[in-house]
Amino acid sequence: MTSSSSVPRLVVAAPSSGSGKTTVATGLMAALTARGLAVSPHKVGPDYIDPGYHALATGRVGRNLDAYLCGPELIGPLFAHGARGCGIAVVEGVMGLYDGAAGEGELASTAQVAKLLRAPVVLVVDASSQSRSVAALVHGFASWDPEVRVGGVILNKVASDRHEALLREALESAGVPVLGVLRRAPQVDTPSRHLGLVPVAERRDAAVEAVAAMAAQVAAGCDLEALVALARGAGSLPGAAWDAGEALVSSPPPPLPVPSPGAAPPDPPPAPNGPRPRTPPGSSSREVPPDRPVVALAGGAAFTFSYAEHSELLAAAGAEVVTFDPLRDEELPEGTRGLVIGGGFPEVYAAELSANEPLRKAVAGLALGGAPVAAECAGLLYLCRELDGLPMCGVLDASARMSERLTLGYRDAVAVADSALAAAGTRMRGHEFHRTVVEPGAGAAPAWGMRAPERRVEGFVQRGVHASYLHTHWASEPGVARRFVERCRTS
């Protein structure tokens, strides 16, 4: 059990989206790392893409802090877990400082996370179209919630020395120090598309250059010593750091599915001479202990959305987690007994994924043989019969296509059917974020029943497959990892 965390920390927030939080937070992480500090990167909310840039800036895994998905009580422990051994932590906020889950007050807002972390806030303000009004804006944000400590402001997109002087003069009356001034710098812009920034995995060289430019801009325009001093003023966090093994111990394992009376027995596993994963070329054969099954985790440019705690929980539950790339690897990892396919952008790589027919057949053989498969969003699309007219794995009798409509928001869900991932009745909170449609949207045995914001069923449970649009954070319900690995042992 790890004691309370006293890692210096600060939260980078803004009045609204588009103010420059990612530029400042990522640049600050990289600039402090360049000075020899071990920087722990964090992101408020469910976003998967920004943590990839944070990881590039710091050399450490980017981690999320989401009070809706995990509950407010886990924010401190998850932070302490990620920040263990670091000299400072930088937390990038989400949306505007006080914006949270719709209709839930401050829940999941940057302000709530800052309070839970006892961390000072640095407010990034887009000053491109204002001068004296900046003082009223900053004063309002600093005084709105007395429990939120706005310790400084960084002015972004400042046009000139004259503009900077006007802004500084106005802010003298607001009582919030200016800790940085950044000029317009298009070279630090990062490309976006239908779901936000393009992930690091898709543009690694360009992303390295962009992060370096962010670091240079922040180092030149911000008072790094003052920012570090502000971070050191954060109070100690009580309680223990989250630990995957301890989380599994404290979370009672849900029972494995029990067939209803009169129900058909489950399909048997594939015969020894049936479809089996092949040993990748050039690799050596190895014996896999039956009590430590191999769980293949999809990665690469098409499947970049995964919370680090998922693989940590799988490993703590006894799995050997092996990452593979569906764009490049023609076979599943040797000895695969279970498969986890998270989110990402399969629609961008549909042609390449479809062209990799050997892997599609291997995935289909594994899934149709009854092995546990957990698929979220992009994983759901990959398991469909087709995506935008191109053949996919064909595990699900469903078709997927791009859509003009963005589906976005938190969801309160309950498992409808027993599956390898969750027992019927298991309640979890999740997040949807996609511009695709799957038809039909649910199978004969749906994965989830949505309780809020609207009531509906969604996803598919068949054999060992649990496939859904819903992104979940397993730290909120660690038993799902243990259940999944146990099914891998017995399937």
The 8 nearest C-alpha neighbors of each residue, nearest first, counted from 0:
[[1, 239, 2, 240, 242, 245, 241, 238],
 [2, 0, 239, 240, 3, 238, 241, 4],
 [3, 1, 239, 238, 4, 0, 240, 237],
 [4, 2, 237, 238, 236, 239, 5, 235],
 [3, 5, 236, 6, 235, 79, 2, 237],
 [4, 6, 235, 7, 236, 3, 234, 233],
 [5, 7, 4, 87, 8, 86, 85, 88],
 [8, 6, 231, 87, 230, 233, 88, 5],
 [9, 7, 230, 88, 87, 89, 118, 6],
 [8, 10, 230, 119, 118, 89, 120, 90],
 [9, 11, 90, 120, 91, 89, 121, 12],
 [10, 12, 91, 121, 92, 120, 90, 24],
 [13, 11, 92, 122, 96, 123, 121, 10],
 [12, 14, 123, 122, 95, 15, 96, 124],
 [13, 15, 95, 96, 124, 12, 16, 18],
 [16, 14, 95, 13, 94, 18, 17, 96],
 [15, 17, 94, 18, 95, 13, 14, 93],
 [16, 18, 19, 15, 20, 125, 94, 13],
 [17, 19, 125, 16, 124, 20, 15, 13],
 [18, 20, 22, 17, 21, 23, 123, 155],
 [21, 19, 23, 22, 24, 18, 12, 123],
 [20, 22, 24, 23, 19, 25, 91, 49],
 [21, 23, 19, 25, 20, 24, 26, 213],
 [22, 24, 26, 20, 21, 25, 27, 19],
 [23, 25, 27, 21, 26, 22, 91, 20],
 [26, 24, 28, 27, 22, 53, 23, 21],
 [25, 27, 214, 213, 23, 29, 28, 24],
 [26, 28, 30, 24, 25, 29, 23, 31],
 [29, 27, 25, 31, 26, 30, 56, 32],
 [28, 30, 56, 32, 26, 214, 27, 31],
 [31, 29, 214, 27, 33, 32, 28, 218],
 [32, 30, 34, 33, 28, 29, 36, 27],
 [33, 31, 36, 29, 35, 34, 30, 57],
 [32, 34, 30, 31, 35, 29, 36, 28],
 [35, 33, 31, 32, 36, 30, 29, 37],
 [34, 36, 32, 33, 37, 31, 38, 30],
 [35, 37, 32, 31, 86, 38, 34, 87],
 [38, 36, 85, 86, 32, 87, 35, 39],
 [39, 37, 87, 88, 85, 36, 57, 32],
 [38, 40, 88, 82, 85, 87, 89, 37],
 [41, 39, 61, 89, 53, 88, 90, 38],
 [40, 42, 90, 62, 63, 61, 91, 89],
 [43, 41, 63, 91, 90, 64, 92, 62],
 [44, 42, 64, 92, 93, 65, 63, 91],
 [43, 45, 65, 46, 64, 93, 42, 63],
 [44, 46, 65, 47, 63, 43, 430, 64],
 [47, 45, 44, 48, 49, 42, 63, 50],
 [48, 46, 304, 50, 49, 45, 305, 51],
 [47, 49, 51, 198, 50, 46, 196, 52],
 [48, 50, 51, 52, 47, 53, 46, 21],
 [51, 49, 61, 53, 52, 48, 47, 54],
 [52, 50, 54, 49, 53, 48, 199, 61],
 [51, 53, 55, 49, 54, 50, 56, 199],
 [54, 52, 50, 56, 51, 55, 25, 61],
 [55, 53, 61, 59, 51, 60, 58, 57],
 [54, 56, 52, 53, 58, 57, 51, 207],
 [55, 57, 29, 53, 54, 28, 58, 52],
 [58, 56, 54, 59, 55, 29, 32, 38],
 [57, 59, 54, 55, 56, 60, 53, 38],
 [60, 58, 54, 57, 61, 39, 40, 55],
 [61, 59, 54, 62, 58, 40, 307, 50],
 [60, 62, 50, 54, 40, 41, 53, 59],
 [63, 61, 41, 42, 60, 50, 40, 64],
 [62, 64, 42, 41, 43, 65, 44, 45],
 [63, 65, 43, 74, 44, 42, 66, 62],
 [66, 64, 44, 67, 68, 43, 107, 69],
 [65, 67, 70, 71, 107, 69, 68, 74],
 [66, 68, 107, 70, 65, 69, 106, 428],
 [67, 69, 428, 65, 66, 429, 70, 472],
 [70, 68, 475, 66, 67, 65, 73, 474],
 [69, 71, 66, 67, 72, 73, 68, 475],
 [72, 70, 66, 73, 74, 69, 67, 115],
 [71, 73, 70, 74, 75, 76, 69, 66],
 [74, 72, 76, 71, 75, 70, 77, 69],
 [73, 75, 77, 71, 76, 72, 64, 78],
 [74, 76, 78, 77, 73, 116, 79, 115],
 [75, 77, 240, 241, 79, 73, 78, 74],
 [78, 76, 80, 241, 74, 79, 75, 73],
 [77, 79, 75, 81, 80, 76, 82, 74],
 [80, 78, 240, 82, 76, 77, 81, 4],
 [81, 79, 240, 77, 241, 78, 83, 82],
 [80, 82, 78, 79, 83, 77, 39, 62],
 [83, 81, 79, 39, 85, 80, 78, 84],
 [82, 84, 80, 85, 81, 79, 4, 6],
 [83, 85, 82, 86, 37, 6, 81, 39],
 [86, 84, 37, 82, 87, 83, 38, 39],
 [85, 87, 37, 36, 38, 6, 7, 84],
 [86, 88, 7, 38, 8, 85, 6, 39],
 [89, 87, 39, 8, 38, 40, 7, 90],
 [88, 90, 40, 9, 8, 10, 41, 39],
 [91, 89, 41, 10, 42, 11, 40, 9],
 [92, 90, 42, 11, 24, 10, 43, 41],
 [91, 93, 12, 43, 109, 11, 42, 90],
 [92, 94, 43, 109, 44, 95, 91, 108],
 [95, 93, 16, 15, 98, 96, 92, 13],
 [96, 94, 15, 14, 98, 13, 97, 16],
 [95, 97, 109, 110, 13, 12, 14, 98],
 [96, 98, 110, 95, 108, 109, 99, 105],
 [99, 97, 95, 108, 96, 94, 105, 100],
 [100, 98, 108, 107, 105, 106, 101, 97],
 [99, 101, 103, 107, 106, 102, 409, 108],
 [102, 100, 103, 99, 104, 409, 98, 408],
 [101, 103, 104, 100, 99, 105, 106, 452],
 [104, 102, 100, 101, 106, 105, 99, 107],
 [105, 103, 106, 102, 99, 100, 101, 98],
 [104, 106, 108, 99, 111, 103, 107, 97],
 [107, 105, 99, 108, 104, 103, 100, 67],
 [108, 106, 66, 99, 67, 100, 65, 105],
 [109, 107, 99, 98, 111, 110, 105, 106],
 [108, 110, 92, 112, 96, 111, 93, 113],
 [109, 111, 113, 108, 97, 112, 96, 114],
 [112, 110, 114, 108, 113, 109, 105, 115],
 [111, 113, 115, 109, 114, 110, 116, 108],
 [114, 112, 110, 116, 118, 111, 115, 117],
 [115, 113, 117, 111, 116, 112, 147, 110],
 [114, 116, 112, 113, 117, 111, 75, 74],
 [117, 115, 113, 118, 114, 75, 112, 236],
 [118, 116, 114, 115, 234, 113, 233, 119],
 [117, 119, 233, 116, 113, 9, 8, 10],
 [120, 118, 148, 9, 150, 149, 10, 233],
 [121, 119, 149, 10, 150, 9, 11, 148],
 [120, 122, 11, 151, 152, 150, 149, 12],
 [121, 123, 152, 12, 13, 153, 120, 11],
 [124, 122, 13, 153, 152, 154, 12, 20],
 [125, 123, 154, 126, 155, 18, 13, 122],
 [124, 126, 18, 155, 127, 156, 154, 123],
 [125, 127, 129, 128, 124, 155, 157, 156],
 [126, 128, 156, 125, 157, 129, 158, 155],
 [129, 127, 126, 130, 125, 157, 156, 158],
 [130, 128, 126, 132, 127, 133, 131, 166],
 [129, 131, 166, 132, 133, 165, 162, 126],
 [132, 130, 169, 133, 134, 166, 129, 165],
 [133, 131, 134, 135, 130, 129, 136, 169],
 [132, 134, 136, 131, 135, 130, 137, 129],
 [133, 135, 170, 137, 132, 136, 169, 173],
 [136, 134, 138, 132, 133, 137, 139, 173],
 [135, 137, 133, 139, 134, 138, 140, 132],
 [138, 136, 140, 134, 139, 135, 141, 133],
 [139, 137, 135, 141, 173, 136, 140, 134],
 [140, 138, 136, 142, 137, 141, 143, 135],
 [139, 141, 137, 143, 138, 142, 136, 14],
 [140, 142, 138, 149, 139, 143, 137, 148],
 [141, 143, 139, 140, 144, 145, 138, 147],
 [144, 142, 140, 139, 141, 145, 147, 138],
 [143, 145, 146, 147, 142, 141, 140, 148],
 [144, 146, 147, 142, 143, 148, 141, 149],
 [147, 145, 144, 148, 114, 110, 143, 142],
 [148, 146, 145, 144, 114, 149, 110, 113],
 [147, 149, 119, 150, 120, 146, 141, 145],
 [150, 148, 120, 141, 151, 119, 121, 147],
 [149, 151, 120, 119, 148, 121, 175, 229],
 [152, 150, 176, 121, 175, 177, 149, 178],
 [151, 153, 122, 177, 121, 178, 123, 176],
 [154, 152, 179, 123, 178, 180, 177, 122],
 [153, 155, 180, 124, 123, 126, 181, 179],
 [154, 156, 181, 125, 157, 124, 126, 180],
 [157, 155, 183, 182, 127, 181, 126, 125],
 [156, 158, 182, 155, 127, 126, 159, 181],
 [157, 159, 162, 182, 156, 127, 183, 160],
 [160, 158, 162, 161, 157, 163, 182, 164],
 [159, 161, 163, 162, 164, 158, 157, 165],
 [162, 160, 164, 159, 163, 165, 158, 166],
 [163, 161, 159, 165, 160, 164, 158, 166],
 [162, 164, 160, 166, 161, 165, 167, 159],
 [163, 165, 161, 167, 162, 166, 168, 160],
 [166, 164, 168, 162, 163, 167, 130, 169],
 [165, 167, 163, 169, 130, 168, 164, 131],
 [168, 166, 170, 164, 169, 165, 163, 171],
 [167, 169, 165, 166, 171, 170, 164, 172],
 [170, 168, 131, 166, 167, 134, 171, 165],
 [169, 171, 134, 173, 167, 172, 168, 166],
 [170, 172, 168, 169, 173, 174, 167, 175],
 [171, 173, 170, 174, 169, 134, 168, 175],
 [174, 172, 170, 138, 175, 171, 134, 137],
 [173, 175, 172, 171, 176, 170, 138, 151],
 [176, 174, 151, 173, 150, 177, 152, 170],
 [177, 175, 151, 178, 152, 174, 150, 171],
 [176, 178, 152, 179, 151, 153, 175, 167],
 [179, 177, 153, 222, 152, 221, 151, 176],
 [180, 178, 221, 153, 220, 177, 222, 154],
 [179, 181, 154, 220, 153, 155, 221, 182],
 [182, 180, 155, 220, 156, 157, 154, 179],
 [181, 183, 157, 156, 184, 158, 155, 180],
 [182, 184, 156, 157, 185, 181, 158, 155],
 [183, 185, 186, 182, 187, 188, 156, 181],
 [186, 184, 188, 187, 183, 189, 182, 212],
 [187, 185, 184, 188, 212, 209, 189, 213],
 [188, 186, 209, 185, 212, 213, 184, 189],
 [189, 187, 185, 186, 190, 209, 184, 22],
 [188, 190, 187, 191, 196, 209, 197, 206],
 [191, 189, 196, 197, 188, 192, 195, 198],
 [190, 192, 196, 195, 197, 189, 193, 194],
 [191, 193, 195, 194, 196, 197, 190, 198],
 [192, 194, 195, 191, 434, 196, 405, 433],
 [195, 193, 192, 196, 433, 191, 432, 434],
 [196, 194, 191, 192, 193, 197, 48, 190],
 [197, 195, 191, 190, 198, 192, 189, 48],
 [196, 198, 191, 190, 195, 199, 192, 201],
 [199, 197, 200, 48, 201, 196, 51, 202],
 [198, 200, 203, 202, 201, 51, 206, 52],
 [199, 201, 300, 198, 203, 202, 299, 303],
 [200, 202, 300, 199, 198, 203, 197, 301],
 [203, 201, 199, 205, 200, 206, 204, 198],
 [202, 204, 206, 199, 205, 200, 201, 207],
 [205, 203, 207, 206, 202, 208, 199, 209],
 [204, 206, 208, 207, 202, 203, 209, 199],
 [205, 207, 209, 203, 208, 204, 202, 199],
 [206, 208, 204, 210, 205, 209, 203, 211],
 [209, 207, 211, 205, 206, 210, 212, 204],
 [208, 210, 206, 212, 187, 211, 207, 205],
 [211, 209, 213, 207, 212, 208, 206, 214],
 [210, 212, 214, 208, 209, 213, 207, 215],
 [213, 211, 209, 215, 210, 214, 187, 216],
 [214, 212, 26, 210, 216, 211, 215, 187],
 [215, 213, 26, 30, 211, 217, 29, 212],
 [216, 214, 212, 218, 213, 217, 219, 211],
 [215, 217, 213, 219, 214, 218, 220, 212],
 [216, 218, 220, 214, 221, 219, 215, 26],
 [217, 219, 215, 216, 220, 221, 30, 214],
 [220, 218, 216, 217, 221, 215, 222, 181],
 [219, 221, 217, 180, 179, 181, 218, 216],
 [222, 179, 220, 217, 218, 223, 178, 219],
 [221, 223, 225, 178, 224, 179, 226, 220],
 [222, 224, 226, 225, 221, 227, 218, 31],
 [223, 225, 227, 226, 222, 228, 229, 221],
 [226, 224, 228, 222, 223, 227, 229, 178],
 [225, 227, 223, 229, 228, 224, 230, 222],
 [226, 228, 230, 224, 229, 225, 223, 231],
 [229, 227, 225, 231, 226, 230, 224, 232],
 [228, 230, 226, 232, 227, 231, 225, 150],
 [231, 229, 8, 7, 9, 227, 232, 228],
 [232, 230, 7, 228, 229, 233, 227, 8],
 [231, 233, 229, 230, 234, 228, 7, 119],
 [234, 232, 118, 231, 230, 117, 7, 8],
 [233, 235, 117, 232, 236, 5, 118, 231],
 [236, 234, 5, 4, 237, 3, 233, 6],
 [235, 237, 4, 3, 5, 234, 238, 116],
 [238, 236, 3, 235, 239, 4, 2, 75],
 [237, 239, 3, 2, 236, 240, 76, 75],
 [240, 238, 1, 2, 3, 76, 0, 241],
 [239, 241, 76, 79, 80, 1, 242, 77],
 [240, 242, 76, 77, 80, 239, 243, 79],
 [241, 243, 245, 244, 246, 240, 80, 0],
 [244, 242, 246, 312, 245, 315, 311, 247],
 [243, 245, 315, 247, 246, 242, 248, 312],
 [244, 246, 248, 242, 247, 243, 249, 241],
 [247, 245, 243, 249, 244, 248, 242, 250],
 [248, 246, 250, 244, 245, 249, 477, 243],
 [249, 247, 245, 246, 250, 244, 251, 252],
 [248, 250, 246, 247, 245, 251, 244, 477],
 [249, 251, 247, 248, 478, 246, 252, 477],
 [252, 250, 253, 249, 478, 248, 247, 477],
 [253, 251, 478, 250, 254, 482, 481, 479],
 [252, 254, 478, 251, 422, 255, 482, 421],
 [255, 253, 252, 256, 422, 482, 257, 421],
 [254, 256, 257, 253, 482, 422, 419, 486],
 [257, 255, 417, 254, 258, 418, 422, 419],
 [256, 258, 255, 259, 417, 254, 260, 422],
 [259, 257, 262, 260, 256, 264, 263, 261],
 [258, 260, 262, 261, 257, 263, 256, 264],
 [261, 259, 262, 258, 263, 257, 264, 256],
 [260, 262, 259, 263, 258, 264, 257, 265],
 [263, 261, 259, 260, 258, 264, 265, 257],
 [262, 264, 265, 261, 258, 259, 266, 260],
 [263, 265, 262, 266, 258, 267, 261, 259],
 [266, 264, 267, 263, 462, 369, 258, 262],
 [265, 267, 369, 264, 268, 462, 368, 367],
 [266, 268, 265, 269, 369, 368, 490, 270],
 [267, 269, 368, 369, 490, 270, 266, 370],
 [270, 268, 368, 273, 271, 267, 274, 369],
 [269, 271, 273, 272, 268, 274, 267, 368],
 [272, 270, 273, 269, 275, 274, 268, 368],
 [271, 273, 270, 274, 275, 269, 268, 276],
 [272, 274, 270, 271, 269, 275, 364, 368],
 [275, 273, 364, 272, 276, 269, 361, 365],
 [274, 276, 273, 277, 361, 365, 364, 272],
 [277, 275, 331, 333, 330, 361, 334, 278],
 [276, 278, 279, 333, 330, 275, 331, 332],
 [277, 279, 333, 280, 282, 276, 284, 332],
 [280, 278, 282, 277, 281, 330, 333, 332],
 [281, 279, 282, 278, 283, 277, 330, 329],
 [280, 282, 279, 283, 278, 284, 277, 333],
 [283, 281, 280, 279, 278, 284, 333, 285],
 [282, 284, 285, 281, 278, 279, 280, 333],
 [283, 285, 282, 278, 286, 333, 279, 334],
 [286, 284, 287, 283, 333, 334, 282, 278],
 [285, 287, 288, 284, 334, 289, 333, 283],
 [286, 288, 289, 285, 334, 292, 291, 293],
 [287, 289, 291, 290, 286, 292, 293, 285],
 [290, 288, 291, 292, 287, 488, 286, 489],
 [289, 291, 288, 292, 488, 317, 318, 287],
 [292, 290, 318, 288, 317, 289, 319, 293],
 [293, 291, 318, 336, 289, 319, 290, 488],
 [292, 294, 319, 335, 336, 318, 320, 334],
 [295, 293, 337, 320, 338, 335, 336, 319],
 [294, 296, 338, 321, 322, 320, 335, 339],
 [295, 297, 322, 339, 321, 338, 340, 323],
 [298, 296, 340, 323, 322, 324, 302, 339],
 [299, 297, 302, 324, 323, 303, 322, 296],
 [298, 300, 324, 301, 302, 303, 200, 326],
 [299, 301, 200, 201, 302, 303, 298, 326],
 [300, 302, 344, 345, 343, 299, 303, 348],
 [303, 301, 343, 298, 342, 299, 300, 304],
 [302, 304, 343, 298, 300, 301, 305, 299],
 [305, 303, 342, 343, 47, 341, 302, 306],
 [304, 306, 341, 303, 307, 342, 47, 309],
 [305, 307, 308, 309, 304, 472, 62, 63],
 [308, 306, 309, 310, 305, 311, 62, 60],
 [307, 309, 311, 306, 310, 312, 474, 473],
 [310, 308, 312, 311, 307, 306, 473, 313],
 [309, 311, 313, 312, 308, 307, 314, 320],
 [312, 310, 308, 314, 309, 313, 315, 243],
 [311, 313, 315, 243, 309, 314, 310, 308],
 [312, 314, 310, 316, 480, 315, 311, 318],
 [315, 313, 318, 317, 311, 316, 312, 319],
 [314, 316, 312, 244, 317, 313, 243, 311],
 [317, 315, 313, 481, 314, 318, 312, 484],
 [316, 318, 314, 291, 315, 313, 319, 484],
 [319, 317, 314, 291, 292, 313, 293, 320],
 [318, 320, 293, 314, 292, 294, 291, 321],
 [321, 319, 294, 318, 293, 295, 314, 310],
 [322, 320, 295, 296, 294, 319, 323, 332],
 [323, 321, 296, 295, 297, 298, 320, 324],
 [322, 324, 297, 298, 296, 325, 321, 328],
 [323, 325, 299, 298, 326, 327, 328, 297],
 [326, 324, 327, 328, 323, 352, 297, 358],
 [325, 327, 324, 352, 351, 328, 355, 299],
 [328, 326, 324, 325, 329, 355, 323, 299],
 [329, 327, 330, 324, 325, 326, 323, 358],
 [328, 330, 358, 357, 327, 355, 331, 325],
 [331, 329, 358, 328, 277, 276, 332, 279],
 [330, 332, 276, 333, 335, 361, 358, 329],
 [333, 331, 335, 334, 295, 330, 321, 323],
 [332, 334, 278, 335, 276, 277, 331, 279],
 [333, 335, 293, 336, 332, 276, 287, 292],
 [336, 334, 293, 333, 332, 337, 294, 295],
 [337, 335, 487, 293, 292, 294, 370, 334],
 [338, 336, 294, 371, 487, 370, 335, 372],
 [337, 339, 372, 295, 294, 296, 373, 371],
 [340, 338, 373, 296, 372, 374, 295, 341],
 [341, 339, 374, 378, 297, 296, 373, 375],
 [342, 340, 375, 378, 304, 374, 305, 302],
 [343, 341, 377, 304, 376, 302, 375, 378],
 [342, 344, 302, 303, 304, 377, 301, 345],
 [343, 345, 301, 346, 347, 377, 302, 348],
 [346, 344, 348, 301, 347, 349, 377, 343],
 [345, 347, 349, 344, 348, 386, 401, 387],
 [348, 346, 345, 344, 349, 301, 350, 351],
 [349, 347, 345, 351, 346, 350, 352, 301],
 [348, 350, 346, 352, 345, 351, 347, 353],
 [351, 349, 353, 352, 348, 354, 389, 347],
 [352, 350, 354, 348, 353, 349, 326, 355],
 [353, 351, 349, 355, 354, 350, 326, 348],
 [352, 354, 350, 351, 355, 391, 390, 349],
 [353, 355, 351, 352, 356, 350, 349, 390],
 [356, 354, 352, 353, 357, 358, 351, 359],
 [355, 357, 359, 358, 354, 360, 353, 329],
 [358, 356, 360, 329, 359, 355, 361, 330],
 [357, 359, 329, 361, 330, 360, 356, 355],
 [360, 358, 392, 356, 362, 361, 357, 363],
 [359, 361, 363, 357, 358, 362, 364, 356],
 [360, 362, 358, 364, 363, 359, 365, 357],
 [363, 361, 365, 359, 360, 364, 358, 366],
 [364, 362, 360, 366, 361, 365, 394, 392],
 [363, 365, 361, 367, 362, 366, 368, 360],
 [364, 366, 362, 368, 363, 367, 370, 361],
 [365, 367, 363, 368, 370, 369, 364, 362],
 [368, 366, 364, 369, 365, 363, 394, 462],
 [369, 367, 268, 269, 365, 366, 370, 364],
 [368, 370, 463, 462, 367, 366, 268, 266],
 [369, 371, 463, 366, 337, 365, 368, 490],
 [372, 370, 463, 337, 464, 419, 487, 338],
 [371, 373, 464, 338, 339, 337, 463, 465],
 [374, 372, 339, 465, 466, 464, 340, 338],
 [375, 373, 378, 466, 340, 379, 341, 339],
 [374, 376, 341, 378, 467, 468, 379, 342],
 [375, 377, 468, 379, 342, 378, 467, 469],
 [378, 376, 342, 380, 379, 343, 345, 375],
 [377, 379, 374, 340, 375, 381, 376, 380],
 [378, 380, 376, 466, 382, 377, 374, 381],
 [381, 379, 377, 383, 378, 382, 399, 376],
 [380, 382, 378, 379, 383, 391, 392, 377],
 [381, 383, 392, 394, 379, 380, 393, 395],
 [384, 382, 395, 393, 397, 380, 385, 381],
 [383, 385, 393, 391, 398, 397, 396, 395],
 [386, 384, 390, 391, 389, 398, 383, 388],
 [387, 385, 399, 389, 388, 400, 398, 391],
 [388, 386, 400, 389, 399, 385, 401, 346],
 [387, 389, 386, 385, 390, 400, 399, 398],
 [388, 390, 385, 386, 387, 353, 391, 350],
 [391, 389, 385, 353, 384, 386, 388, 392],
 [390, 392, 385, 384, 353, 381, 393, 383],
 [393, 391, 359, 382, 394, 363, 384, 383],
 [394, 392, 384, 383, 395, 391, 382, 396],
 [393, 395, 382, 363, 392, 383, 396, 384],
 [396, 394, 383, 397, 393, 382, 384, 459],
 [397, 395, 384, 383, 393, 394, 398, 439],
 [398, 396, 383, 395, 438, 384, 439, 437],
 [397, 399, 385, 438, 384, 437, 383, 386],
 [400, 398, 437, 386, 436, 380, 385, 387],
 [399, 401, 387, 386, 435, 436, 402, 437],
 [400, 402, 435, 434, 436, 387, 403, 399],
 [403, 401, 435, 434, 404, 436, 400, 405],
 [402, 404, 434, 405, 401, 435, 193, 436],
 [403, 405, 402, 434, 406, 435, 433, 401],
 [406, 404, 434, 433, 407, 403, 432, 402],
 [407, 405, 433, 432, 434, 404, 431, 408],
 [408, 406, 432, 431, 405, 433, 409, 430],
 [407, 409, 431, 430, 410, 432, 406, 100],
 [408, 410, 430, 429, 431, 100, 411, 407],
 [409, 411, 429, 430, 451, 428, 412, 408],
 [410, 412, 428, 451, 450, 449, 427, 429],
 [413, 411, 449, 450, 427, 448, 428, 426],
 [412, 414, 426, 448, 425, 447, 424, 427],
 [415, 413, 447, 423, 424, 425, 416, 446],
 [416, 414, 423, 447, 446, 448, 445, 413],
 [417, 415, 423, 414, 444, 418, 446, 445],
 [416, 418, 422, 423, 256, 421, 415, 419],
 [419, 417, 420, 421, 422, 416, 465, 460],
 [418, 420, 483, 463, 371, 421, 486, 482],
 [421, 419, 483, 418, 479, 482, 465, 373],
 [422, 420, 418, 479, 419, 417, 425, 423],
 [421, 423, 417, 425, 418, 424, 253, 256],
 [424, 422, 417, 416, 414, 415, 425, 421],
 [423, 425, 414, 413, 426, 422, 415, 416],
 [426, 424, 414, 413, 423, 422, 421, 427],
 [425, 427, 413, 412, 424, 414, 428, 411],
 [428, 426, 412, 413, 411, 429, 425, 471],
 [427, 429, 411, 68, 410, 412, 471, 426],
 [430, 428, 471, 410, 470, 469, 409, 68],
 [429, 431, 409, 470, 410, 408, 469, 471],
 [432, 430, 407, 469, 408, 470, 468, 409],
 [431, 433, 407, 406, 430, 408, 405, 434],
 [434, 432, 406, 435, 405, 431, 407, 194],
 [435, 433, 405, 402, 404, 401, 406, 403],
 [434, 436, 401, 402, 400, 433, 437, 399],
 [435, 437, 400, 399, 402, 401, 438, 434],
 [438, 436, 399, 440, 398, 439, 397, 400],
 [439, 437, 440, 398, 397, 399, 436, 441],
 [438, 440, 441, 437, 397, 442, 398, 396],
 [441, 439, 438, 437, 457, 458, 442, 436],
 [442, 440, 458, 457, 445, 439, 459, 456],
 [441, 443, 459, 444, 445, 458, 440, 460],
 [442, 444, 445, 441, 459, 460, 461, 458],
 [443, 445, 442, 460, 459, 416, 446, 461],
 [446, 444, 459, 458, 442, 441, 457, 447],
 [445, 447, 458, 459, 460, 415, 414, 457],
 [448, 446, 414, 415, 457, 413, 456, 445],
 [447, 449, 456, 413, 412, 455, 415, 414],
 [448, 450, 412, 454, 455, 451, 411, 456],
 [451, 449, 454, 411, 412, 453, 448, 452],
 [452, 450, 453, 411, 449, 410, 454, 412],
 [451, 453, 450, 410, 454, 411, 449, 409],
 [454, 452, 451, 450, 455, 449, 410, 411],
 [453, 455, 449, 450, 451, 452, 448, 456],
 [456, 454, 449, 448, 453, 457, 450, 447],
 [457, 455, 448, 447, 449, 445, 441, 454],
 [456, 458, 441, 447, 445, 440, 446, 448],
 [459, 457, 467, 441, 446, 445, 466, 440],
 [458, 460, 445, 442, 446, 466, 441, 465],
 [461, 459, 465, 444, 446, 464, 445, 418],
 [460, 462, 464, 463, 459, 465, 444, 418],
 [461, 463, 369, 464, 460, 265, 266, 367],
 [464, 462, 371, 369, 370, 419, 372, 461],
 [465, 463, 372, 461, 460, 462, 371, 373],
 [464, 466, 460, 373, 459, 372, 374, 446],
 [467, 465, 374, 459, 379, 458, 375, 373],
 [466, 468, 458, 375, 469, 379, 376, 374],
 [467, 469, 376, 375, 431, 470, 379, 458],
 [468, 470, 467, 431, 430, 429, 375, 471],
 [471, 469, 430, 429, 375, 431, 468, 472],
 [472, 470, 429, 473, 469, 428, 430, 68],
 [473, 471, 474, 475, 68, 69, 470, 306],
 [472, 474, 475, 476, 477, 309, 471, 479],
 [475, 473, 477, 476, 472, 69, 308, 309],
 [474, 476, 69, 473, 472, 477, 68, 70],
 [475, 477, 473, 474, 478, 479, 427, 250],
 [478, 476, 474, 479, 473, 247, 480, 475],
 [477, 479, 252, 481, 480, 476, 250, 482],
 [478, 480, 482, 420, 477, 481, 421, 483],
 [481, 479, 483, 478, 482, 313, 477, 312],
 [480, 482, 478, 316, 484, 483, 479, 485],
 [481, 483, 479, 485, 480, 484, 478, 420],
 [482, 484, 480, 486, 420, 419, 481, 485],
 [485, 483, 487, 481, 486, 482, 480, 318],
 [486, 484, 488, 482, 487, 483, 481, 489],
 [485, 487, 489, 483, 488, 484, 490, 419],
 [488, 486, 484, 485, 336, 490, 489, 337],
 [489, 487, 485, 486, 490, 292, 290, 484],
 [488, 490, 486, 487, 485, 484, 289, 370],
 [489, 487, 486, 370, 488, 268, 369, 371]]
